[in-house]
Each structure stands twice: as structure tokens, then as C-alpha cells.
Amino acid sequence: MDLLNNIFEEIYRSMERNDFKEAQRRVAVIRFIGEAYNHKLLHTDNLIDLLYRLINYDTHTRQPDLYLSTLDTNPIDSFRIRLVCTLLDELGQYFWKGARRIQMDRFLTFFQKYIYSKSYVLMDLEFMILDTFDKMRPSLTFKKFENL
């Protein structure tokens, strides 16, 4: 359990620094979190909380996290979207039924809102987003706008 706590701390610290040199490590750590969830080492509530924190939303107060929002002021920086897509790709098959599906549908709505808050998304990331949504919810329509 201490290992997972340290990894969550590392994710939060790397969100504060937002250093491009750490990008590959951040993706690897997010993949590790996904694999830990797949092997039932991580509870669903912790995972959902991490997903919301990646998009600047606090699940405890049910409001945008002001501290995390101040760290994510660049409308062009969309690396957190890549992290969320990577994590969702790792664990998509576990959110098809029941309460988990409802939690994930709600998160995907907030995730779309976060994506639209960015003024520019790279083309490879746009394809990654579309692939993630196709994998998570094939029947969900994701509107494509010119500024995306």
C-alpha cells in the first residue's frame, strides 16, 4: 500500500512541476496504475479520484479543484489528456456494467468538458482521444469541433 501511496504522490508532484523531461516516466507510472487496478491492487474509488484530479476536479467537494486549476493555466498544454487516455486504455473493460459504468459515464462527460477547455490539441492526441472513446463507449458520439 505504501508503494501505491508513493506513486500517487509522484503523480501529483509531477502535475505540479509539469516538466516535459518527465513525460515518458509519467506515462509509465500511469500505465502502472492501470495494471495495479487490473490486478485488483487498487480500489475503484481511488482510481476515479485520480482520473478527476488529472482533469482538475475534486471529487470530495464536487467542485473544480482551484489549486490544480492554477497549475493548468496553459490552454495549449494537453499532456494530462494523454495521461487520462493512457489510463482509460489500460482499464476500459472493467467499466462496462453496473455502478462502475455510471461512474465512468459521468467522468467521460467531465473529461469532454476538460478537452473542450483546451484551445489546441495535437492531431495524434486527437486520434488517441477518439480511439479511447471508441473503446470505452462505442455508441457514444463525440462531436468534432474545428478548434479541437
FINU-511991 format. One record per atom (N, C-alpha, C, CB): residue in three letters; x, y, z. Coordinates in Angstrom, 2 decimals. Each point is the difference from the previous one (the first is absolute). Glycine has a CB too. Layout:
[node 'ALA' [X Y Z]] ...
% end
This chain:
[node 'MET' [0.81 -1.18 0.00]] [node 'MET' [-0.81 1.18 0.00]] [node 'MET' [0.86 1.27 0.00]] [node 'MET' [-1.79 -1.28 1.19]] [node 'ASP' [2.93 1.21 -0.51]] [node 'ASP' [0.90 1.15 0.00]] [node 'ASP' [0.52 0.30 -1.40]] [node 'ASP' [0.64 -0.54 2.35]] [node 'LEU' [-0.42 -0.51 -3.13]] [node 'LEU' [0.47 0.19 -1.36]] [node 'LEU' [-1.02 0.80 -0.82]] [node 'LEU' [1.29 -2.16 0.15]] [node 'LEU' [-2.56 1.79 -0.05]] [node 'LEU' [-1.03 0.72 -0.75]] [node 'LEU' [-0.15 1.43 0.49]] [node 'LEU' [-1.19 -2.15 -0.38]] [node 'ASN' [1.31 2.36 1.69]] [node 'ASN' [-0.05 1.37 0.53]] [node 'ASN' [1.13 0.85 -0.54]] [node 'ASN' [-1.08 -0.87 2.07]] [node 'ASN' [2.28 0.28 -2.12]] [node 'ASN' [1.15 0.72 -0.56]] [node 'ASN' [-0.19 0.32 -1.48]] [node 'ASN' [1.46 -1.13 1.68]] [node 'ILE' [-2.06 0.19 -2.40]] [node 'ILE' [-0.23 0.23 -1.43]] [node 'ILE' [-1.03 1.10 -0.21]] [node 'ILE' [0.58 -2.40 -0.47]] [node 'PHE' [-1.64 2.41 1.28]] [node 'PHE' [-0.98 1.08 -0.11]] [node 'PHE' [0.65 1.34 0.33]] [node 'PHE' [-1.84 -1.59 0.61]] [node 'GLU' [2.70 1.61 0.41]] [node 'GLU' [0.71 1.25 0.33]] [node 'GLU' [0.88 0.44 -1.16]] [node 'GLU' [-0.02 -0.63 2.43]] [node 'GLU' [0.68 -0.32 -3.07]] [node 'GLU' [0.85 0.34 -1.14]] [node 'GLU' [-0.82 0.58 -1.15]] [node 'GLU' [1.59 -1.83 0.66]] [node 'ILE' [-2.77 1.29 -0.89]] [node 'ILE' [-0.87 0.52 -1.05]] [node 'ILE' [-0.41 1.43 0.33]] [node 'ILE' [-0.84 -2.31 -0.50]] [node 'TYR' [0.43 2.55 1.74]] [node 'TYR' [-0.42 1.35 0.39]] [node 'TYR' [1.16 1.00 -0.07]] [node 'TYR' [-1.75 -1.02 1.49]] [node 'ARG' [2.95 0.59 -1.07]] [node 'ARG' [1.16 0.89 -0.08]] [node 'ARG' [0.36 0.30 -1.44]] [node 'ARG' [0.83 -0.92 2.17]] [node 'SER' [-0.91 -0.08 -3.03]] [node 'SER' [0.33 0.23 -1.41]] [node 'SER' [-1.03 0.91 -0.67]] [node 'SER' [1.14 -2.23 -0.08]] [node 'MET' [-2.40 2.20 0.57]] [node 'MET' [-1.00 0.93 -0.51]] [node 'MET' [0.35 1.42 0.42]] [node 'MET' [-1.77 -1.79 0.08]] [node 'GLU' [2.35 1.95 1.09]] [node 'GLU' [0.40 1.33 0.46]] [node 'GLU' [1.18 0.54 -0.80]] [node 'GLU' [-0.83 -0.58 2.29]] [node 'ARG' [1.81 -0.28 -2.56]] [node 'ARG' [1.19 0.44 -0.74]] [node 'ARG' [-0.28 0.16 -1.48]] [node 'ARG' [1.42 -1.14 1.69]] [node 'ASN' [-2.14 0.18 -2.27]] [node 'ASN' [-0.35 -0.01 -1.42]] [node 'ASN' [1.24 0.16 -0.88]] [node 'ASN' [-2.26 0.94 0.58]] [node 'ASP' [3.26 -1.75 -0.31]] [node 'ASP' [1.26 0.05 -0.74]] [node 'ASP' [-0.07 -0.98 -1.18]] [node 'ASP' [1.27 0.64 2.11]] [node 'PHE' [-0.97 -0.15 -3.30]] [node 'PHE' [-0.08 -0.83 -1.20]] [node 'PHE' [0.99 -1.17 0.05]] [node 'PHE' [-0.73 2.01 -1.29]] [node 'LYS' [1.84 -1.83 1.99]] [node 'LYS' [1.00 -1.07 0.09]] [node 'LYS' [-0.54 -1.22 0.73]] [node 'LYS' [1.79 1.73 -0.02]] [node 'GLU' [-2.82 -1.55 0.82]] [node 'GLU' [-0.57 -1.11 0.76]] [node 'GLU' [-1.18 -0.66 -0.72]] [node 'GLU' [0.73 1.15 2.08]] [node 'ALA' [-1.00 -0.78 -3.31]] [node 'ALA' [-1.20 -0.47 -0.70]] [node 'ALA' [-0.04 -1.52 -0.13]] [node 'ALA' [-0.04 2.14 -1.23]] [node 'GLN' [1.13 -2.74 0.82]] [node 'GLN' [0.02 -1.44 -0.20]] [node 'GLN' [-0.20 -0.74 1.32]] [node 'GLN' [1.51 0.30 -1.97]] [node 'ARG' [-0.89 0.20 3.02]] [node 'ARG' [-0.17 -0.62 1.32]] [node 'ARG' [-1.43 0.14 0.49]] [node 'ARG' [2.39 0.49 0.52]] [node 'ARG' [-3.00 0.67 -0.77]] [node 'ARG' [-1.38 0.20 0.44]] [node 'ARG' [-0.95 -0.97 -0.70]] [node 'ARG' [0.51 2.42 0.42]] [node 'VAL' [-0.29 -2.65 -1.70]] [node 'VAL' [-0.83 -0.96 -0.73]] [node 'VAL' [0.22 -1.41 0.56]] [node 'VAL' [0.09 1.45 -2.08]] [node 'ALA' [1.16 -1.80 2.37]] [node 'ALA' [0.29 -1.33 0.56]] [node 'ALA' [-0.65 -0.18 1.38]] [node 'ALA' [2.17 -0.02 -1.26]] [node 'VAL' [-2.15 1.06 2.07]] [node 'VAL' [-0.62 -0.08 1.33]] [node 'VAL' [-1.51 -0.15 -0.13]] [node 'VAL' [1.86 1.39 0.96]] [node 'ILE' [-2.46 -0.69 -1.90]] [node 'ILE' [-1.44 -0.12 -0.21]] [node 'ILE' [-0.35 -1.41 -0.49]] [node 'ILE' [-0.15 2.47 -0.53]] [node 'ARG' [0.98 -3.03 -0.34]] [node 'ARG' [-0.22 -1.39 -0.44]] [node 'ARG' [0.10 -0.96 1.17]] [node 'ARG' [0.91 0.57 -2.26]] [node 'PHE' [0.03 -0.32 3.17]] [node 'PHE' [0.14 -0.82 1.19]] [node 'PHE' [-1.26 0.06 0.86]] [node 'PHE' [2.48 0.37 -0.06]] [node 'ILE' [-3.04 0.83 0.21]] [node 'ILE' [-1.24 0.15 0.76]] [node 'ILE' [-1.11 -0.83 -0.65]] [node 'ILE' [0.70 2.33 0.74]] [node 'GLY' [-0.79 -2.28 -2.06]] [node 'GLY' [-1.00 -0.80 -0.71]] [node 'GLY' [0.18 -1.48 0.22]] [node 'GLY' [-0.13 1.78 -1.69]] [node 'GLU' [1.37 -2.24 1.64]] [node 'GLU' [0.27 -1.42 0.24]] [node 'GLU' [-0.27 -0.40 1.45]] [node 'GLU' [1.72 0.07 -1.81]] [node 'ALA' [-1.43 0.83 2.74]] [node 'ALA' [-0.31 -0.27 1.41]] [node 'ALA' [-1.50 -0.15 0.18]] [node 'ALA' [2.04 1.28 0.74]] [node 'TYR' [-2.82 -0.47 -1.42]] [node 'TYR' [-1.45 -0.14 0.08]] [node 'TYR' [-0.45 -1.31 -0.65]] [node 'TYR' [-0.25 2.51 -0.02]] [node 'ASN' [0.83 -2.86 -1.11]] [node 'ASN' [-0.37 -1.24 -0.68]] [node 'ASN' [0.27 -1.22 0.87]] [node 'ASN' [0.49 1.10 -2.18]] [node 'HIS' [0.54 -1.04 3.02]] [node 'HIS' [0.35 -1.12 0.88]] [node 'HIS' [-0.62 0.15 1.39]] [node 'HIS' [2.13 -0.27 -1.26]] [node 'LYS' [-3.11 1.18 1.37]] [node 'LYS' [-0.76 0.20 1.24]] [node 'LYS' [0.85 0.44 1.18]] [node 'LYS' [-1.58 -1.70 -0.83]] [node 'LEU' [2.60 2.49 0.57]] [node 'LEU' [0.82 0.57 1.05]] [node 'LEU' [-0.44 1.41 0.36]] [node 'LEU' [1.89 -1.41 -0.78]] [node 'LEU' [-2.81 1.95 0.01]] [node 'LEU' [-0.45 1.37 0.17]] [node 'LEU' [-1.52 0.02 -0.03]] [node 'LEU' [2.11 0.90 -1.07]] [node 'HIS' [-2.70 -0.15 1.97]] [node 'HIS' [-1.46 0.08 0.10]] [node 'HIS' [-0.54 0.97 -1.06]] [node 'HIS' [0.11 -0.51 2.47]] [node 'THR' [-1.32 0.26 -2.91]] [node 'THR' [-0.64 0.82 -1.04]] [node 'THR' [-0.11 1.46 0.42]] [node 'THR' [-1.26 -2.01 -0.75]] [node 'ASP' [0.93 2.26 2.01]] [node 'ASP' [-0.15 1.39 0.46]] [node 'ASP' [1.31 0.78 -0.12]] [node 'ASP' [-1.78 -0.75 1.57]] [node 'ASN' [2.90 0.10 -1.26]] [node 'ASN' [1.30 0.67 -0.13]] [node 'ASN' [0.32 0.31 -1.46]] [node 'ASN' [0.80 -1.19 2.06]] [node 'LEU' [-1.15 0.26 -2.93]] [node 'LEU' [0.26 0.19 -1.42]] [node 'LEU' [-0.86 1.13 -0.56]] [node 'LEU' [0.59 -2.42 -0.21]] [node 'ILE' [-1.86 2.44 0.55]] [node 'ILE' [-0.89 1.06 -0.47]] [node 'ILE' [0.46 1.36 0.53]] [node 'ILE' [-1.93 -1.64 -0.11]] [node 'ASP' [2.35 1.67 1.36]] [node 'ASP' [0.51 1.24 0.58]] [node 'ASP' [1.23 0.50 -0.77]] [node 'ASP' [-0.87 -0.70 2.26]] [node 'LEU' [1.77 -0.21 -2.63]] [node 'LEU' [1.17 0.38 -0.80]] [node 'LEU' [-0.42 0.55 -1.35]] [node 'LEU' [1.36 -1.76 1.17]] [node 'LEU' [-2.29 1.10 -1.83]] [node 'LEU' [-0.45 0.48 -1.31]] [node 'LEU' [-0.56 1.42 0.10]] [node 'LEU' [-0.50 -2.36 -0.68]] [node 'TYR' [-0.33 2.61 1.68]] [node 'TYR' [-0.56 1.34 0.16]] [node 'TYR' [1.09 1.02 0.33]] [node 'TYR' [-2.16 -1.02 0.76]] [node 'ARG' [3.13 0.64 0.04]] [node 'ARG' [1.07 0.95 0.34]] [node 'ARG' [0.86 0.32 -1.22]] [node 'ARG' [0.02 -0.90 2.34]] [node 'LEU' [0.11 -0.05 -3.24]] [node 'LEU' [0.75 0.27 -1.22]] [node 'LEU' [-0.68 1.06 -0.86]] [node 'LEU' [0.86 -2.33 0.05]] [node 'ILE' [-2.17 2.47 0.09]] [node 'ILE' [-0.71 1.02 -0.78]] [node 'ILE' [-0.45 1.16 0.90]] [node 'ILE' [-0.76 -1.78 -1.61]] [node 'ASN' [1.45 1.96 2.73]] [node 'ASN' [-0.19 1.16 0.89]] [node 'ASN' [-1.35 0.02 0.70]] [node 'ASN' [1.51 1.24 -1.48]] [node 'TYR' [-2.00 -2.38 1.90]] [node 'TYR' [-1.29 -0.04 0.67]] [node 'TYR' [0.15 -0.77 1.30]] [node 'TYR' [-1.25 0.13 -2.20]] [node 'ASP' [0.72 0.42 3.29]] [node 'ASP' [0.10 -0.64 1.31]] [node 'ASP' [-1.29 -0.76 0.27]] [node 'ASP' [1.55 1.81 0.84]] [node 'THR' [-1.45 -3.11 -0.65]] [node 'THR' [-1.20 -0.82 0.20]] [node 'THR' [-0.59 0.16 1.39]] [node 'THR' [0.92 -1.62 -1.64]] [node 'HIS' [-0.13 2.05 2.60]] [node 'HIS' [-0.51 0.14 1.37]] [node 'HIS' [-0.89 1.22 0.15]] [node 'HIS' [2.05 -1.14 0.84]] [node 'THR' [-1.66 2.25 -1.44]] [node 'THR' [-0.82 1.21 0.10]] [node 'THR' [-0.96 0.14 -1.18]] [node 'THR' [1.86 1.09 1.25]] [node 'ARG' [-1.70 -1.96 -2.26]] [node 'ARG' [-0.81 0.03 -1.22]] [node 'ARG' [0.06 1.36 -0.70]] [node 'ARG' [-1.51 -1.70 1.04]] [node 'GLN' [2.71 2.26 -1.06]] [node 'GLN' [0.25 1.28 -0.65]] [node 'GLN' [1.35 -0.08 -0.69]] [node 'GLN' [-1.40 1.27 1.72]] [node 'PRO' [1.65 -0.35 -2.64]] [node 'PRO' [1.35 0.05 -0.57]] [node 'PRO' [1.03 0.28 1.09]] [node 'PRO' [-0.95 0.80 -2.19]] [node 'ASP' [2.06 -1.49 2.12]] [node 'ASP' [1.07 0.18 0.98]] [node 'ASP' [0.77 1.27 -0.37]] [node 'ASP' [0.19 -2.52 0.40]] [node 'LEU' [-0.28 3.51 0.45]] [node 'LEU' [0.61 1.30 -0.32]] [node 'LEU' [1.51 -0.08 -0.07]] [node 'LEU' [-1.92 1.11 1.11]] [node 'TYR' [2.54 -1.89 -0.22]] [node 'TYR' [1.45 -0.11 -0.01]] [node 'TYR' [0.48 -0.66 -1.29]] [node 'TYR' [0.01 -0.14 2.51]] [node 'LEU' [-0.62 -0.97 -2.88]] [node 'LEU' [0.41 -0.69 -1.22]] [node 'LEU' [-0.31 0.84 -1.24]] [node 'LEU' [-0.37 -2.20 1.13]] [node 'SER' [-0.70 2.97 -1.07]] [node 'SER' [-0.35 0.85 -1.14]] [node 'SER' [1.04 1.09 -0.23]] [node 'SER' [-2.41 -0.46 0.44]] [node 'THR' [3.00 0.97 0.65]] [node 'THR' [1.03 1.03 -0.16]] [node 'THR' [1.27 -0.57 -0.62]] [node 'THR' [-0.95 1.22 1.97]] [node 'LEU' [1.17 -2.52 -1.83]] [node 'LEU' [1.18 -0.62 -0.60]] [node 'LEU' [-0.19 -0.30 -1.48]] [node 'LEU' [0.54 -0.98 2.22]] [node 'ASP' [-1.79 0.96 -2.65]] [node 'ASP' [-0.32 -0.39 -1.37]] [node 'ASP' [-0.58 1.19 -0.76]] [node 'ASP' [-0.42 -2.37 0.74]] [node 'THR' [1.16 3.46 -0.77]] [node 'THR' [-0.51 1.22 -0.61]] [node 'THR' [0.31 0.10 -1.49]] [node 'THR' [0.25 1.10 2.20]] [node 'ASN' [0.66 -1.89 -2.70]] [node 'ASN' [0.38 0.08 -1.41]] [node 'ASN' [-1.07 -0.70 -0.85]] [node 'ASN' [2.48 0.05 0.62]] [node 'PRO' [-3.19 0.69 -1.47]] [node 'PRO' [-1.06 -0.63 -0.79]] [node 'PRO' [0.51 -0.90 -1.11]] [node 'PRO' [-1.39 1.97 0.52]] [node 'ILE' [2.69 -1.95 -0.76]] [node 'ILE' [0.57 -0.84 -1.06]] [node 'ILE' [0.54 -1.32 0.57]] [node 'ILE' [0.58 2.08 -1.30]] [node 'ASP' [-0.14 -2.06 2.54]] [node 'ASP' [0.57 -1.20 0.62]] [node 'ASP' [-1.10 -1.03 0.22]] [node 'ASP' [1.80 1.38 1.12]] [node 'SER' [-1.70 -2.49 -1.82]] [node 'SER' [-1.04 -1.03 0.08]] [node 'SER' [0.56 -1.35 0.41]] [node 'SER' [-1.28 1.23 -1.74]] [node 'PHE' [2.38 -1.22 2.50]] [node 'PHE' [0.62 -1.27 0.38]] [node 'PHE' [-0.88 -0.79 0.96]] [node 'PHE' [2.24 1.04 -0.33]] [node 'ARG' [-3.01 -0.36 1.16]] [node 'ARG' [-0.89 -0.72 0.92]] [node 'ARG' [-1.05 -0.80 -0.75]] [node 'ARG' [0.37 1.78 1.70]] [node 'ILE' [-0.77 -1.29 -2.87]] [node 'ILE' [-0.95 -0.76 -0.82]] [node 'ILE' [0.65 -1.31 -0.43]] [node 'ILE' [-1.10 2.13 -0.82]] [node 'ARG' [2.37 -2.07 0.47]] [node 'ARG' [0.73 -1.22 -0.39]] [node 'ARG' [0.07 -0.98 1.17]] [node 'ARG' [1.35 1.33 -1.65]] [node 'LEU' [-1.14 -0.81 2.86]] [node 'LEU' [0.06 -0.87 1.17]] [node 'LEU' [-1.35 -0.67 0.26]] [node 'LEU' [1.79 1.46 0.96]] [node 'VAL' [-2.87 -0.70 -1.08]] [node 'VAL' [-1.33 -0.57 0.23]] [node 'VAL' [-0.30 -1.05 -1.06]] [node 'VAL' [-0.78 2.15 1.05]] [node 'CYS' [1.08 -1.86 -2.30]] [node 'CYS' [-0.25 -0.98 -1.07]] [node 'CYS' [0.81 -1.27 0.20]] [node 'CYS' [-0.49 1.88 -1.56]] [node 'THR' [1.74 -1.72 1.99]] [node 'THR' [0.84 -1.17 0.27]] [node 'THR' [-0.59 -0.86 1.10]] [node 'THR' [2.01 1.30 -0.73]] [node 'LEU' [-2.46 -0.66 1.80]] [node 'LEU' [-0.59 -0.74 1.12]] [node 'LEU' [-1.31 -0.66 -0.41]] [node 'LEU' [1.08 1.59 1.60]] [node 'LEU' [-1.91 -0.89 -2.33]] [node 'LEU' [-1.27 -0.59 -0.43]] [node 'LEU' [0.22 -1.16 -0.96]] [node 'LEU' [-1.09 2.22 0.30]] [node 'ASP' [2.11 -2.14 -1.14]] [node 'ASP' [0.30 -1.11 -0.90]] [node 'ASP' [0.44 -1.24 0.77]] [node 'ASP' [0.65 1.65 -1.75]] [node 'GLU' [0.00 -1.45 2.88]] [node 'GLU' [0.46 -1.13 0.81]] [node 'GLU' [-1.14 -0.74 0.69]] [node 'GLU' [2.14 1.21 0.34]] [node 'LEU' [-3.22 -0.50 0.01]] [node 'LEU' [-1.01 -0.62 0.85]] [node 'LEU' [-1.41 0.11 -0.54]] [node 'LEU' [1.46 0.50 1.89]] [node 'GLY' [-1.63 -0.27 -3.15]] [node 'GLY' [-1.31 0.21 -0.57]] [node 'GLY' [-0.98 -1.14 0.18]] [node 'GLY' [1.11 1.40 -1.59]] [node 'GLN' [-0.66 -2.63 1.56]] [node 'GLN' [-0.91 -1.13 0.05]] [node 'GLN' [-0.65 -0.20 1.37]] [node 'GLN' [1.37 -1.05 -1.76]] [node 'TYR' [-0.89 1.73 2.77]] [node 'TYR' [-0.55 -0.17 1.35]] [node 'TYR' [-1.14 0.97 0.31]] [node 'TYR' [2.23 -0.80 0.71]] [node 'PHE' [-2.59 1.63 -1.66]] [node 'PHE' [-1.03 1.01 0.25]] [node 'PHE' [-1.16 -0.13 -0.97]] [node 'PHE' [1.77 1.52 0.88]] [node 'TRP' [-2.22 -2.73 -1.11]] [node 'TRP' [-1.09 -0.24 -0.94]] [node 'TRP' [-1.35 -0.19 0.67]] [node 'TRP' [1.66 -1.01 -1.52]] [node 'LYS' [-1.69 0.65 2.82]] [node 'LYS' [-1.27 -0.36 0.65]] [node 'LYS' [-0.15 0.67 1.35]] [node 'LYS' [0.05 -2.18 -1.18]] [node 'GLY' [-1.32 2.34 1.58]] [node 'GLY' [-0.34 0.39 1.35]] [node 'GLY' [0.44 1.39 0.41]] [node 'GLY' [0.14 -2.35 0.52]] [node 'ALA' [0.22 2.46 0.76]] [node 'ALA' [0.36 1.29 0.59]] [node 'ALA' [1.29 0.55 -0.61]] [node 'ALA' [-1.12 -0.69 2.13]] [node 'ARG' [2.04 -0.19 -2.51]] [node 'ARG' [1.23 0.47 -0.63]] [node 'ARG' [-0.28 0.69 -1.33]] [node 'ARG' [1.25 -1.85 1.13]] [node 'ARG' [-2.20 1.31 -1.87]] [node 'ARG' [-0.36 0.62 -1.28]] [node 'ARG' [-0.57 1.40 0.23]] [node 'ARG' [-0.46 -2.28 -0.99]] [node 'ILE' [-0.38 2.43 1.99]] [node 'ILE' [-0.59 1.31 0.30]] [node 'ILE' [1.09 0.98 0.39]] [node 'ILE' [-2.14 -1.10 0.73]] [node 'GLN' [3.09 0.65 0.11]] [node 'GLN' [1.12 0.86 0.40]] [node 'GLN' [0.82 0.42 -1.22]] [node 'GLN' [0.07 -1.13 2.24]] [node 'MET' [0.19 0.17 -3.13]] [node 'MET' [0.83 0.30 -1.17]] [node 'MET' [-0.74 0.91 -0.97]] [node 'MET' [1.16 -2.19 0.27]] [node 'ASP' [-2.46 1.99 -0.45]] [node 'ASP' [-0.76 0.89 -0.89]] [node 'ASP' [0.04 1.43 0.51]] [node 'ASP' [-1.50 -1.91 -0.65]] [node 'ARG' [1.37 2.06 1.96]] [node 'ARG' [0.07 1.35 0.58]] [node 'ARG' [1.39 0.60 -0.20]] [node 'ARG' [-1.74 -0.65 1.72]] [node 'PHE' [2.78 -0.16 -1.50]] [node 'PHE' [1.36 0.50 -0.20]] [node 'PHE' [0.23 0.39 -1.47]] [node 'PHE' [0.79 -1.45 1.89]] [node 'LEU' [-1.27 0.64 -2.82]] [node 'LEU' [0.21 0.30 -1.42]] [node 'LEU' [-0.64 1.33 -0.39]] [node 'LEU' [0.09 -2.45 -0.48]] [node 'THR' [-1.20 2.79 1.12]] [node 'THR' [-0.62 1.31 -0.24]] [node 'THR' [0.92 1.13 0.46]] [node 'THR' [-2.28 -1.03 0.26]] [node 'PHE' [2.84 0.89 0.94]] [node 'PHE' [0.93 1.02 0.50]] [node 'PHE' [1.28 0.02 -0.83]] [node 'PHE' [-0.94 -0.29 2.32]] [node 'PHE' [1.36 -0.86 -2.79]] [node 'PHE' [1.20 -0.08 -0.83]] [node 'PHE' [-0.21 0.75 -1.32]] [node 'PHE' [0.58 -2.22 1.04]] [node 'GLN' [-1.75 2.07 -1.64]] [node 'GLN' [-0.29 0.75 -1.22]] [node 'GLN' [0.03 1.50 0.26]] [node 'GLN' [-1.39 -1.92 -0.83]] [node 'LYS' [0.85 2.33 1.95]] [node 'LYS' [0.02 1.42 0.36]] [node 'LYS' [1.45 0.49 0.13]] [node 'LYS' [-2.23 -0.24 1.20]] [node 'TYR' [3.08 -0.58 -0.58]] [node 'TYR' [1.40 0.38 0.15]] [node 'TYR' [0.69 0.10 -1.36]] [node 'TYR' [0.05 -1.12 2.25]] [node 'ILE' [-0.35 0.18 -3.13]] [node 'ILE' [0.60 0.02 -1.34]] [node 'ILE' [-0.40 1.28 -0.73]] [node 'ILE' [-0.03 -2.52 -0.09]] [node 'TYR' [-1.23 2.90 0.19]] [node 'TYR' [-0.47 1.21 -0.68]] [node 'TYR' [0.56 1.27 0.62]] [node 'TYR' [-2.07 -1.22 -0.61]] [node 'SER' [2.58 1.14 1.84]] [node 'SER' [0.60 1.19 0.62]] [node 'SER' [1.37 0.32 -0.60]] [node 'SER' [-1.25 -0.52 2.11]] [node 'LYS' [1.83 -0.43 -2.80]] [node 'LYS' [1.29 0.22 -0.64]] [node 'LYS' [-0.21 0.65 -1.36]] [node 'LYS' [0.98 -1.98 1.21]] [node 'SER' [-0.15 2.92 -1.54]] [node 'SER' [-0.18 0.71 -1.27]] [node 'SER' [0.62 -0.76 -1.17]] [node 'SER' [-0.01 2.14 1.26]] [node 'TYR' [0.93 -3.05 -0.96]] [node 'TYR' [0.66 -0.73 -1.08]] [node 'TYR' [0.38 -1.38 0.49]] [node 'TYR' [0.87 2.16 -1.00]] [node 'VAL' [-1.16 -3.17 0.18]] [node 'VAL' [0.39 -1.37 0.30]] [node 'VAL' [0.73 -0.54 -1.22]] [node 'VAL' [-1.98 -0.36 1.59]] [node 'LEU' [3.13 -0.24 -1.37]] [node 'LEU' [0.78 -0.55 -1.11]] [node 'LEU' [-0.78 -1.10 -0.72]] [node 'LEU' [2.13 0.54 1.23]] [node 'MET' [-1.81 -0.73 -2.50]] [node 'MET' [-0.75 -0.95 -0.80]] [node 'MET' [0.14 -1.43 0.53]] [node 'MET' [0.32 1.49 -1.97]] [node 'ASP' [0.89 -1.90 2.37]] [node 'ASP' [0.16 -1.36 0.52]] [node 'ASP' [-0.78 -0.19 1.30]] [node 'ASP' [2.27 -0.12 -1.06]] [node 'LEU' [-2.36 1.17 1.85]] [node 'LEU' [-0.77 -0.07 1.23]] [node 'LEU' [-1.50 -0.03 -0.30]] [node 'LEU' [1.83 1.22 1.21]] [node 'GLU' [-2.24 -0.52 -2.24]] [node 'GLU' [-1.42 -0.04 -0.41]] [node 'GLU' [-0.39 -1.42 -0.40]] [node 'GLU' [0.13 2.41 -0.76]] [node 'PHE' [0.74 -3.08 0.02]] [node 'PHE' [-0.28 -1.39 -0.38]] [node 'PHE' [-0.01 -0.91 1.23]] [node 'PHE' [1.05 0.42 -2.25]] [node 'MET' [-0.17 -0.15 3.19]] [node 'MET' [0.04 -0.77 1.24]] [node 'MET' [-1.31 0.18 0.78]] [node 'MET' [2.52 0.24 0.08]] [node 'ILE' [-3.02 0.98 -0.03]] [node 'ILE' [-1.26 0.28 0.69]] [node 'ILE' [-1.15 -0.75 -0.66]] [node 'ILE' [0.86 2.26 0.68]] [node 'LEU' [-0.92 -2.19 -2.00]] [node 'LEU' [-1.08 -0.68 -0.72]] [node 'LEU' [0.08 -1.51 0.18]] [node 'LEU' [-0.03 1.85 -1.66]] [node 'ASP' [1.23 -2.42 1.62]] [node 'ASP' [0.17 -1.43 0.23]] [node 'ASP' [-0.42 -0.40 1.41]] [node 'ASP' [1.88 -0.01 -1.65]] [node 'THR' [-1.53 0.85 2.63]] [node 'THR' [-0.38 -0.28 1.38]] [node 'THR' [-1.50 0.00 0.17]] [node 'THR' [2.14 1.01 0.78]] [node 'PHE' [-2.80 0.00 -1.35]] [node 'PHE' [-1.46 0.04 0.12]] [node 'PHE' [-0.65 -1.15 -0.76]] [node 'PHE' [0.12 2.49 0.24]] [node 'ASP' [0.44 -2.89 -1.38]] [node 'ASP' [-0.54 -1.16 -0.72]] [node 'ASP' [0.15 -1.27 0.81]] [node 'ASP' [0.56 1.11 -2.15]] [node 'LYS' [0.53 -1.23 2.86]] [node 'LYS' [0.25 -1.19 0.81]] [node 'LYS' [-0.88 -0.01 1.26]] [node 'LYS' [2.36 -0.06 -0.86]] [node 'MET' [-2.51 1.23 1.48]] [node 'MET' [-0.78 0.07 1.24]] [node 'MET' [-1.49 -0.10 -0.26]] [node 'MET' [1.80 1.39 1.00]] [node 'ARG' [-2.30 -0.59 -1.90]] [node 'ARG' [-1.43 0.04 -0.30]] [node 'ARG' [-0.18 0.11 -1.51]] [node 'ARG' [-0.51 1.09 2.24]] [node 'PRO' [0.41 -2.23 -2.93]] [node 'PRO' [-0.11 0.04 -1.47]] [node 'PRO' [-1.23 0.75 -0.50]] [node 'PRO' [1.19 -2.15 -0.04]] [node 'SER' [-2.27 2.17 0.81]] [node 'SER' [-1.21 0.66 -0.48]] [node 'SER' [-0.03 1.49 0.34]] [node 'SER' [-1.19 -2.16 0.26]] [node 'LEU' [2.15 2.63 0.52]] [node 'LEU' [0.04 1.41 0.39]] [node 'LEU' [0.49 0.84 -1.16]] [node 'LEU' [0.42 -0.64 2.39]] [node 'THR' [-1.12 1.74 -2.64]] [node 'THR' [0.43 0.89 -1.08]] [node 'THR' [0.86 1.10 0.59]] [node 'THR' [-2.07 -0.50 -1.35]] [node 'PHE' [3.18 0.76 0.71]] [node 'PHE' [0.95 1.02 0.43]] [node 'PHE' [0.10 0.99 -1.13]] [node 'PHE' [1.30 -1.60 1.49]] [node 'LYS' [-1.86 2.77 -1.28]] [node 'LYS' [-0.04 0.99 -1.07]] [node 'LYS' [1.38 0.59 -0.22]] [node 'LYS' [-2.38 0.51 0.55]] [node 'LYS' [2.71 -0.36 -1.80]] [node 'LYS' [1.28 0.59 -0.38]] [node 'LYS' [-0.20 1.45 -0.38]] [node 'LYS' [0.85 -2.24 -0.78]] [node 'PHE' [-0.12 3.12 1.46]] [node 'PHE' [-0.08 1.42 -0.28]] [node 'PHE' [1.27 0.44 -0.69]] [node 'PHE' [-1.51 0.35 1.98]] [node 'GLU' [1.44 0.77 -2.66]] [node 'GLU' [1.14 0.50 -0.73]] [node 'GLU' [1.18 0.35 0.92]] [node 'GLU' [-1.58 0.87 -1.72]] [node 'ASN' [1.28 -0.40 2.93]] [node 'ASN' [1.10 0.40 0.88]] [node 'ASN' [0.57 -1.17 0.77]] [node 'ASN' [-1.04 2.23 0.20]] [node 'LEU' [0.53 -3.41 -0.39]] [node 'LEU' [0.55 -1.18 0.68]] [node 'LEU' [1.05 -0.58 -0.82]] [node 'LEU' [-2.10 -0.45 1.11]] 
% end
